[in-house]
Amino acid sequence: MDLIRFNVGDTLKLKKKHPCSSDLFTVMRTGSDVKIRCDGCGREVTLPRLTLEKSVKKVIPKEEQDA
Ligand SMILES: [Zn+2]
């Protein structure tokens, strides 16, 4: 399995949707716990990195978001 890498500012597409129906989250802070913000409703969630990595479907790097 590939190691999932992401940085602050990247957008993550998760396998599981947020209750607001968005599956896109922006990385706010990384570390052993990662803070992400739902792009749909703006709610912030902190998850252990391992838990989050398992639920990431796709990483959309910051540089690609405006392309
Ligand atoms: Zn949401």
PDB file of the backbone (N, CA, C, O) and the ligand in Angstrom, with CONECT records:
HET     ZN  A 101       1
ATOM      1  N   MET A   1       0.840  -1.199   0.000  1.00  0.00           N
ATOM      2  CA  MET A   1       0.000   0.000   0.000  1.00  0.00           C
ATOM      3  C   MET A   1       0.877   1.253   0.000  1.00  0.00           C
ATOM      4  O   MET A   1       1.858   1.351   0.737  1.00  0.00           O
ATOM      5  N   ASP A   2       0.497   2.191  -0.839  1.00  0.00           N
ATOM      6  CA  ASP A   2       1.258   3.438  -0.912  1.00  0.00           C
ATOM      7  C   ASP A   2       1.011   4.294   0.316  1.00  0.00           C
ATOM      8  O   ASP A   2      -0.084   4.325   0.877  1.00  0.00           O
ATOM      9  N   LEU A   3       2.046   4.973   0.704  1.00  0.00           N
ATOM     10  CA  LEU A   3       1.913   5.896   1.820  1.00  0.00           C
ATOM     11  C   LEU A   3       1.227   7.154   1.286  1.00  0.00           C
ATOM     12  O   LEU A   3       1.581   7.690   0.236  1.00  0.00           O
ATOM     13  N   ILE A   4       0.255   7.591   2.035  1.00  0.00           N
ATOM     14  CA  ILE A   4      -0.454   8.784   1.591  1.00  0.00           C
ATOM     15  C   ILE A   4       0.213  10.018   2.173  1.00  0.00           C
ATOM     16  O   ILE A   4       0.393  10.134   3.386  1.00  0.00           O
ATOM     17  N   ARG A   5       0.572  10.927   1.297  1.00  0.00           N
ATOM     18  CA  ARG A   5       1.236  12.152   1.754  1.00  0.00           C
ATOM     19  C   ARG A   5       0.380  13.366   1.428  1.00  0.00           C
ATOM     20  O   ARG A   5      -0.163  13.488   0.330  1.00  0.00           O
ATOM     21  N   PHE A   6       0.274  14.249   2.391  1.00  0.00           N
ATOM     22  CA  PHE A   6      -0.456  15.494   2.155  1.00  0.00           C
ATOM     23  C   PHE A   6       0.115  16.574   3.047  1.00  0.00           C
ATOM     24  O   PHE A   6       0.743  16.290   4.067  1.00  0.00           O
ATOM     25  N   ASN A   7      -0.106  17.791   2.660  1.00  0.00           N
ATOM     26  CA  ASN A   7       0.406  18.939   3.395  1.00  0.00           C
ATOM     27  C   ASN A   7      -0.720  19.907   3.710  1.00  0.00           C
ATOM     28  O   ASN A   7      -1.827  19.812   3.181  1.00  0.00           O
ATOM     29  N   VAL A   8      -0.398  20.834   4.585  1.00  0.00           N
ATOM     30  CA  VAL A   8      -1.372  21.869   4.925  1.00  0.00           C
ATOM     31  C   VAL A   8      -1.784  22.602   3.656  1.00  0.00           C
ATOM     32  O   VAL A   8      -0.931  23.006   2.866  1.00  0.00           O
ATOM     33  N   GLY A   9      -3.063  22.772   3.460  1.00  0.00           N
ATOM     34  CA  GLY A   9      -3.570  23.469   2.284  1.00  0.00           C
ATOM     35  C   GLY A   9      -4.058  22.533   1.201  1.00  0.00           C
ATOM     36  O   GLY A   9      -4.811  22.946   0.319  1.00  0.00           O
ATOM     37  N   ASP A  10      -3.638  21.265   1.252  1.00  0.00           N
ATOM     38  CA  ASP A  10      -4.107  20.294   0.268  1.00  0.00           C
ATOM     39  C   ASP A  10      -5.562  19.945   0.562  1.00  0.00           C
ATOM     40  O   ASP A  10      -6.046  20.093   1.684  1.00  0.00           O
ATOM     41  N   THR A  11      -6.239  19.479  -0.477  1.00  0.00           N
ATOM     42  CA  THR A  11      -7.621  19.039  -0.302  1.00  0.00           C
ATOM     43  C   THR A  11      -7.655  17.522  -0.360  1.00  0.00           C
ATOM     44  O   THR A  11      -7.011  16.911  -1.213  1.00  0.00           O
ATOM     45  N   LEU A  12      -8.398  16.925   0.538  1.00  0.00           N
ATOM     46  CA  LEU A  12      -8.520  15.464   0.573  1.00  0.00           C
ATOM     47  C   LEU A  12      -9.930  15.065   0.182  1.00  0.00           C
ATOM     48  O   LEU A  12     -10.918  15.625   0.658  1.00  0.00           O
ATOM     49  N   LYS A  13      -9.990  14.082  -0.696  1.00  0.00           N
ATOM     50  CA  LYS A  13     -11.296  13.515  -1.013  1.00  0.00           C
ATOM     51  C   LYS A  13     -11.388  12.233  -0.191  1.00  0.00           C
ATOM     52  O   LYS A  13     -10.575  11.324  -0.357  1.00  0.00           O
ATOM     53  N   LEU A  14     -12.364  12.163   0.683  1.00  0.00           N
ATOM     54  CA  LEU A  14     -12.482  11.007   1.571  1.00  0.00           C
ATOM     55  C   LEU A  14     -13.506   9.995   1.070  1.00  0.00           C
ATOM     56  O   LEU A  14     -14.427  10.327   0.324  1.00  0.00           O
ATOM     57  N   LYS A  15     -13.316   8.750   1.503  1.00  0.00           N
ATOM     58  CA  LYS A  15     -14.241   7.685   1.114  1.00  0.00           C
ATOM     59  C   LYS A  15     -15.600   7.890   1.760  1.00  0.00           C
ATOM     60  O   LYS A  15     -16.646   7.550   1.207  1.00  0.00           O
ATOM     61  N   LYS A  16     -15.537   8.466   2.963  1.00  0.00           N
ATOM     62  CA  LYS A  16     -16.768   8.659   3.708  1.00  0.00           C
ATOM     63  C   LYS A  16     -17.205  10.116   3.622  1.00  0.00           C
ATOM     64  O   LYS A  16     -16.400  11.024   3.833  1.00  0.00           O
ATOM     65  N   LYS A  17     -18.460  10.334   3.317  1.00  0.00           N
ATOM     66  CA  LYS A  17     -18.948  11.703   3.227  1.00  0.00           C
ATOM     67  C   LYS A  17     -19.293  12.264   4.592  1.00  0.00           C
ATOM     68  O   LYS A  17     -19.686  11.548   5.513  1.00  0.00           O
ATOM     69  N   HIS A  18     -19.132  13.565   4.684  1.00  0.00           N
ATOM     70  CA  HIS A  18     -19.544  14.269   5.891  1.00  0.00           C
ATOM     71  C   HIS A  18     -21.075  14.323   5.890  1.00  0.00           C
ATOM     72  O   HIS A  18     -21.688  14.226   4.827  1.00  0.00           O
ATOM     73  N   PRO A  19     -21.695  14.475   7.051  1.00  0.00           N
ATOM     74  CA  PRO A  19     -23.160  14.565   7.096  1.00  0.00           C
ATOM     75  C   PRO A  19     -23.729  15.637   6.166  1.00  0.00           C
ATOM     76  O   PRO A  19     -24.880  15.535   5.742  1.00  0.00           O
ATOM     77  N   CYS A  20     -22.944  16.657   5.847  1.00  0.00           N
ATOM     78  CA  CYS A  20     -23.455  17.715   4.967  1.00  0.00           C
ATOM     79  C   CYS A  20     -23.374  17.298   3.507  1.00  0.00           C
ATOM     80  O   CYS A  20     -23.735  18.070   2.619  1.00  0.00           O
ATOM     81  N   SER A  21     -22.895  16.069   3.250  1.00  0.00           N
ATOM     82  CA  SER A  21     -22.797  15.460   1.918  1.00  0.00           C
ATOM     83  C   SER A  21     -21.552  15.842   1.115  1.00  0.00           C
ATOM     84  O   SER A  21     -21.405  15.414  -0.030  1.00  0.00           O
ATOM     85  N   SER A  22     -20.659  16.637   1.698  1.00  0.00           N
ATOM     86  CA  SER A  22     -19.406  16.939   1.016  1.00  0.00           C
ATOM     87  C   SER A  22     -18.388  15.846   1.346  1.00  0.00           C
ATOM     88  O   SER A  22     -18.371  15.321   2.459  1.00  0.00           O
ATOM     89  N   ASP A  23     -17.534  15.506   0.363  1.00  0.00           N
ATOM     90  CA  ASP A  23     -16.483  14.534   0.678  1.00  0.00           C
ATOM     91  C   ASP A  23     -15.110  15.170   0.482  1.00  0.00           C
ATOM     92  O   ASP A  23     -14.099  14.472   0.405  1.00  0.00           O
ATOM     93  N   LEU A  24     -15.083  16.496   0.402  1.00  0.00           N
ATOM     94  CA  LEU A  24     -13.826  17.222   0.249  1.00  0.00           C
ATOM     95  C   LEU A  24     -13.486  17.964   1.536  1.00  0.00           C
ATOM     96  O   LEU A  24     -14.320  18.657   2.119  1.00  0.00           O
ATOM     97  N   PHE A  25     -12.241  17.798   1.959  1.00  0.00           N
ATOM     98  CA  PHE A  25     -11.785  18.414   3.200  1.00  0.00           C
ATOM     99  C   PHE A  25     -10.435  19.070   2.960  1.00  0.00           C
ATOM    100  O   PHE A  25      -9.613  18.537   2.215  1.00  0.00           O
ATOM    101  N   THR A  26     -10.196  20.220   3.580  1.00  0.00           N
ATOM    102  CA  THR A  26      -8.918  20.908   3.459  1.00  0.00           C
ATOM    103  C   THR A  26      -8.076  20.625   4.699  1.00  0.00           C
ATOM    104  O   THR A  26      -8.569  20.679   5.826  1.00  0.00           O
ATOM    105  N   VAL A  27      -6.789  20.321   4.473  1.00  0.00           N
ATOM    106  CA  VAL A  27      -5.884  20.048   5.592  1.00  0.00           C
ATOM    107  C   VAL A  27      -5.495  21.360   6.260  1.00  0.00           C
ATOM    108  O   VAL A  27      -4.964  22.263   5.614  1.00  0.00           O
ATOM    109  N   MET A  28      -5.764  21.456   7.555  1.00  0.00           N
ATOM    110  CA  MET A  28      -5.455  22.666   8.315  1.00  0.00           C
ATOM    111  C   MET A  28      -4.149  22.538   9.090  1.00  0.00           C
ATOM    112  O   MET A  28      -3.397  23.503   9.225  1.00  0.00           O
ATOM    113  N   ARG A  29      -3.889  21.333   9.596  1.00  0.00           N
ATOM    114  CA  ARG A  29      -2.700  21.118  10.406  1.00  0.00           C
ATOM    115  C   ARG A  29      -2.348  19.640  10.355  1.00  0.00           C
ATOM    116  O   ARG A  29      -3.231  18.784  10.423  1.00  0.00           O
ATOM    117  N   THR A  30      -1.069  19.342  10.235  1.00  0.00           N
ATOM    118  CA  THR A  30      -0.660  17.937  10.216  1.00  0.00           C
ATOM    119  C   THR A  30       0.183  17.613  11.442  1.00  0.00           C
ATOM    120  O   THR A  30       0.647  18.511  12.145  1.00  0.00           O
ATOM    121  N   GLY A  31       0.372  16.342  11.687  1.00  0.00           N
ATOM    122  CA  GLY A  31       1.106  15.875  12.857  1.00  0.00           C
ATOM    123  C   GLY A  31       0.634  14.465  13.115  1.00  0.00           C
ATOM    124  O   GLY A  31       0.173  13.794  12.192  1.00  0.00           O
ATOM    125  N   SER A  32       0.736  13.998  14.345  1.00  0.00           N
ATOM    126  CA  SER A  32       0.220  12.654  14.629  1.00  0.00           C
ATOM    127  C   SER A  32      -1.304  12.707  14.595  1.00  0.00           C
ATOM    128  O   SER A  32      -1.967  11.707  14.319  1.00  0.00           O
ATOM    129  N   ASP A  33      -1.844  13.885  14.879  1.00  0.00           N
ATOM    130  CA  ASP A  33      -3.263  14.138  14.644  1.00  0.00           C
ATOM    131  C   ASP A  33      -3.344  15.169  13.537  1.00  0.00           C
ATOM    132  O   ASP A  33      -2.522  16.081  13.455  1.00  0.00           O
ATOM    133  N   VAL A  34      -4.353  15.009  12.680  1.00  0.00           N
ATOM    134  CA  VAL A  34      -4.496  15.927  11.557  1.00  0.00           C
ATOM    135  C   VAL A  34      -5.829  16.647  11.663  1.00  0.00           C
ATOM    136  O   VAL A  34      -6.876  16.038  11.883  1.00  0.00           O
ATOM    137  N   LYS A  35      -5.758  17.953  11.501  1.00  0.00           N
ATOM    138  CA  LYS A  35      -6.974  18.754  11.566  1.00  0.00           C
ATOM    139  C   LYS A  35      -7.412  19.055  10.138  1.00  0.00           C
ATOM    140  O   LYS A  35      -6.633  19.561   9.331  1.00  0.00           O
ATOM    141  N   ILE A  36      -8.659  18.740   9.839  1.00  0.00           N
ATOM    142  CA  ILE A  36      -9.179  19.008   8.499  1.00  0.00           C
ATOM    143  C   ILE A  36     -10.460  19.830   8.617  1.00  0.00           C
ATOM    144  O   ILE A  36     -11.154  19.792   9.633  1.00  0.00           O
ATOM    145  N   ARG A  37     -10.753  20.571   7.551  1.00  0.00           N
ATOM    146  CA  ARG A  37     -11.964  21.380   7.539  1.00  0.00           C
ATOM    147  C   ARG A  37     -12.829  20.959   6.365  1.00  0.00           C
ATOM    148  O   ARG A  37     -12.369  20.887   5.225  1.00  0.00           O
ATOM    149  N   CYS A  38     -14.071  20.687   6.660  1.00  0.00           N
ATOM    150  CA  CYS A  38     -15.007  20.272   5.613  1.00  0.00           C
ATOM    151  C   CYS A  38     -15.236  21.432   4.646  1.00  0.00           C
ATOM    152  O   CYS A  38     -15.554  22.545   5.066  1.00  0.00           O
ATOM    153  N   ASP A  39     -15.071  21.161   3.337  1.00  0.00           N
ATOM    154  CA  ASP A  39     -15.274  22.211   2.344  1.00  0.00           C
ATOM    155  C   ASP A  39     -16.750  22.538   2.168  1.00  0.00           C
ATOM    156  O   ASP A  39     -17.109  23.591   1.642  1.00  0.00           O
ATOM    157  N   GLY A  40     -17.593  21.623   2.614  1.00  0.00           N
ATOM    158  CA  GLY A  40     -19.031  21.843   2.450  1.00  0.00           C
ATOM    159  C   GLY A  40     -19.605  22.765   3.508  1.00  0.00           C
ATOM    160  O   GLY A  40     -20.284  23.739   3.184  1.00  0.00           O
ATOM    161  N   CYS A  41     -19.335  22.465   4.776  1.00  0.00           N
ATOM    162  CA  CYS A  41     -19.970  23.225   5.852  1.00  0.00           C
ATOM    163  C   CYS A  41     -18.978  23.993   6.713  1.00  0.00           C
ATOM    164  O   CYS A  41     -19.384  24.747   7.598  1.00  0.00           O
ATOM    165  N   GLY A  42     -17.671  23.811   6.467  1.00  0.00           N
ATOM    166  CA  GLY A  42     -16.671  24.573   7.211  1.00  0.00           C
ATOM    167  C   GLY A  42     -16.358  24.039   8.595  1.00  0.00           C
ATOM    168  O   GLY A  42     -15.585  24.648   9.334  1.00  0.00           O
ATOM    169  N   ARG A  43     -16.943  22.922   8.950  1.00  0.00           N
ATOM    170  CA  ARG A  43     -16.705  22.352  10.267  1.00  0.00           C
ATOM    171  C   ARG A  43     -15.313  21.726  10.327  1.00  0.00           C
ATOM    172  O   ARG A  43     -14.867  21.093   9.370  1.00  0.00           O
ATOM    173  N   GLU A  44     -14.639  21.906  11.448  1.00  0.00           N
ATOM    174  CA  GLU A  44     -13.296  21.350  11.584  1.00  0.00           C
ATOM    175  C   GLU A  44     -13.324  20.065  12.396  1.00  0.00           C
ATOM    176  O   GLU A  44     -14.047  19.947  13.385  1.00  0.00           O
ATOM    177  N   VAL A  45     -12.523  19.109  11.955  1.00  0.00           N
ATOM    178  CA  VAL A  45     -12.455  17.813  12.617  1.00  0.00           C
ATOM    179  C   VAL A  45     -10.992  17.447  12.809  1.00  0.00           C
ATOM    180  O   VAL A  45     -10.172  17.676  11.920  1.00  0.00           O
ATOM    181  N   THR A  46     -10.662  16.880  13.961  1.00  0.00           N
ATOM    182  CA  THR A  46      -9.303  16.405  14.193  1.00  0.00           C
ATOM    183  C   THR A  46      -9.328  14.888  14.279  1.00  0.00           C
ATOM    184  O   THR A  46     -10.104  14.309  15.038  1.00  0.00           O
ATOM    185  N   LEU A  47      -8.463  14.246  13.486  1.00  0.00           N
ATOM    186  CA  LEU A  47      -8.415  12.789  13.439  1.00  0.00           C
ATOM    187  C   LEU A  47      -6.982  12.315  13.578  1.00  0.00           C
ATOM    188  O   LEU A  47      -6.054  13.005  13.155  1.00  0.00           O
ATOM    189  N   PRO A  48      -6.791  11.115  14.183  1.00  0.00           N
ATOM    190  CA  PRO A  48      -5.443  10.558  14.200  1.00  0.00           C
ATOM    191  C   PRO A  48      -5.011  10.334  12.752  1.00  0.00           C
ATOM    192  O   PRO A  48      -5.815   9.909  11.923  1.00  0.00           O
ATOM    193  N   ARG A  49      -3.762  10.614  12.450  1.00  0.00           N
ATOM    194  CA  ARG A  49      -3.262  10.507  11.080  1.00  0.00           C
ATOM    195  C   ARG A  49      -3.565   9.142  10.445  1.00  0.00           C
ATOM    196  O   ARG A  49      -3.992   9.073   9.293  1.00  0.00           O
ATOM    197  N   LEU A  50      -3.344   8.070  11.193  1.00  0.00           N
ATOM    198  CA  LEU A  50      -3.574   6.742  10.635  1.00  0.00           C
ATOM    199  C   LEU A  50      -5.022   6.514  10.232  1.00  0.00           C
ATOM    200  O   LEU A  50      -5.308   5.931   9.186  1.00  0.00           O
ATOM    201  N   THR A  51      -5.927   6.982  11.078  1.00  0.00           N
ATOM    202  CA  THR A  51      -7.352   6.844  10.780  1.00  0.00           C
ATOM    203  C   THR A  51      -7.695   7.615   9.512  1.00  0.00           C
ATOM    204  O   THR A  51      -8.428   7.131   8.649  1.00  0.00           O
ATOM    205  N   LEU A  52      -7.153   8.817   9.419  1.00  0.00           N
ATOM    206  CA  LEU A  52      -7.434   9.652   8.260  1.00  0.00           C
ATOM    207  C   LEU A  52      -6.849   9.039   6.988  1.00  0.00           C
ATOM    208  O   LEU A  52      -7.513   9.007   5.952  1.00  0.00           O
ATOM    209  N   GLU A  53      -5.626   8.558   7.062  1.00  0.00           N
ATOM    210  CA  GLU A  53      -4.986   7.984   5.866  1.00  0.00           C
ATOM    211  C   GLU A  53      -5.795   6.833   5.297  1.00  0.00           C
ATOM    212  O   GLU A  53      -5.847   6.638   4.082  1.00  0.00           O
ATOM    213  N   LYS A  54      -6.426   6.073   6.180  1.00  0.00           N
ATOM    214  CA  LYS A  54      -7.227   4.940   5.712  1.00  0.00           C
ATOM    215  C   LYS A  54      -8.484   5.388   4.997  1.00  0.00           C
ATOM    216  O   LYS A  54      -9.036   4.643   4.187  1.00  0.00           O
ATOM    217  N   SER A  55      -8.945   6.594   5.283  1.00  0.00           N
ATOM    218  CA  SER A  55     -10.192   7.020   4.658  1.00  0.00           C
ATOM    219  C   SER A  55      -9.995   7.983   3.491  1.00  0.00           C
ATOM    220  O   SER A  55     -10.965   8.478   2.917  1.00  0.00           O
ATOM    221  N   VAL A  56      -8.724   8.250   3.140  1.00  0.00           N
ATOM    222  CA  VAL A  56      -8.476   9.143   2.007  1.00  0.00           C
ATOM    223  C   VAL A  56      -8.575   8.384   0.690  1.00  0.00           C
ATOM    224  O   VAL A  56      -7.952   7.339   0.502  1.00  0.00           O
ATOM    225  N   LYS A  57      -9.376   8.940  -0.216  1.00  0.00           N
ATOM    226  CA  LYS A  57      -9.546   8.332  -1.529  1.00  0.00           C
ATOM    227  C   LYS A  57      -8.580   8.977  -2.505  1.00  0.00           C
ATOM    228  O   LYS A  57      -8.011   8.310  -3.370  1.00  0.00           O
ATOM    229  N   LYS A  58      -8.400  10.293  -2.355  1.00  0.00           N
ATOM    230  CA  LYS A  58      -7.568  11.034  -3.281  1.00  0.00           C
ATOM    231  C   LYS A  58      -7.051  12.308  -2.627  1.00  0.00           C
ATOM    232  O   LYS A  58      -7.754  12.954  -1.851  1.00  0.00           O
ATOM    233  N   VAL A  59      -5.805  12.660  -2.956  1.00  0.00           N
ATOM    234  CA  VAL A  59      -5.245  13.913  -2.456  1.00  0.00           C
ATOM    235  C   VAL A  59      -5.198  14.887  -3.631  1.00  0.00           C
ATOM    236  O   VAL A  59      -4.664  14.564  -4.692  1.00  0.00           O
ATOM    237  N   ILE A  60      -5.753  16.067  -3.437  1.00  0.00           N
ATOM    238  CA  ILE A  60      -5.687  17.097  -4.471  1.00  0.00           C
ATOM    239  C   ILE A  60      -4.733  18.167  -3.952  1.00  0.00           C
ATOM    240  O   ILE A  60      -5.104  18.981  -3.105  1.00  0.00           O
ATOM    241  N   PRO A  61      -3.474  18.163  -4.477  1.00  0.00           N
ATOM    242  CA  PRO A  61      -2.482  19.130  -3.993  1.00  0.00           C
ATOM    243  C   PRO A  61      -2.948  20.567  -4.175  1.00  0.00           C
ATOM    244  O   PRO A  61      -3.664  20.895  -5.121  1.00  0.00           O
ATOM    245  N   LYS A  62      -2.525  21.405  -3.252  1.00  0.00           N
ATOM    246  CA  LYS A  62      -2.834  22.818  -3.267  1.00  0.00           C
ATOM    247  C   LYS A  62      -2.592  23.446  -4.646  1.00  0.00           C
ATOM    248  O   LYS A  62      -3.415  24.215  -5.142  1.00  0.00           O
ATOM    249  N   GLU A  63      -1.446  23.103  -5.257  1.00  0.00           N
ATOM    250  CA  GLU A  63      -1.060  23.704  -6.547  1.00  0.00           C
ATOM    251  C   GLU A  63      -2.044  23.359  -7.657  1.00  0.00           C
ATOM    252  O   GLU A  63      -2.157  24.100  -8.634  1.00  0.00           O
ATOM    253  N   GLU A  64      -2.757  22.245  -7.519  1.00  0.00           N
ATOM    254  CA  GLU A  64      -3.666  21.829  -8.596  1.00  0.00           C
ATOM    255  C   GLU A  64      -5.073  22.378  -8.452  1.00  0.00           C
ATOM    256  O   GLU A  64      -5.899  22.254  -9.356  1.00  0.00           O
ATOM    257  N   GLN A  65      -5.332  22.979  -7.318  1.00  0.00           N
ATOM    258  CA  GLN A  65      -6.708  23.407  -7.066  1.00  0.00           C
ATOM    259  C   GLN A  65      -7.177  24.558  -7.920  1.00  0.00           C
ATOM    260  O   GLN A  65      -8.370  24.665  -8.203  1.00  0.00           O
ATOM    261  N   ASP A  66      -6.271  25.425  -8.338  1.00  0.00           N
ATOM    262  CA  ASP A  66      -6.680  26.565  -9.148  1.00  0.00           C
ATOM    263  C   ASP A  66      -6.513  26.308 -10.637  1.00  0.00           C
ATOM    264  O   ASP A  66      -6.874  27.142 -11.468  1.00  0.00           O
ATOM    265  N   ALA A  67      -5.959  25.140 -10.966  1.00  0.00           N
ATOM    266  CA  ALA A  67      -5.675  24.823 -12.374  1.00  0.00           C
ATOM    267  C   ALA A  67      -6.958  24.549 -13.156  1.00  0.00           C
ATOM    268  O   ALA A  67      -6.903  24.267 -14.353  1.00  0.00           O
TER     269      ALA A  67
HETATM  270 ZN    ZN A 101     -19.510  19.140   6.213  1.00  0.00          ZN2+
END
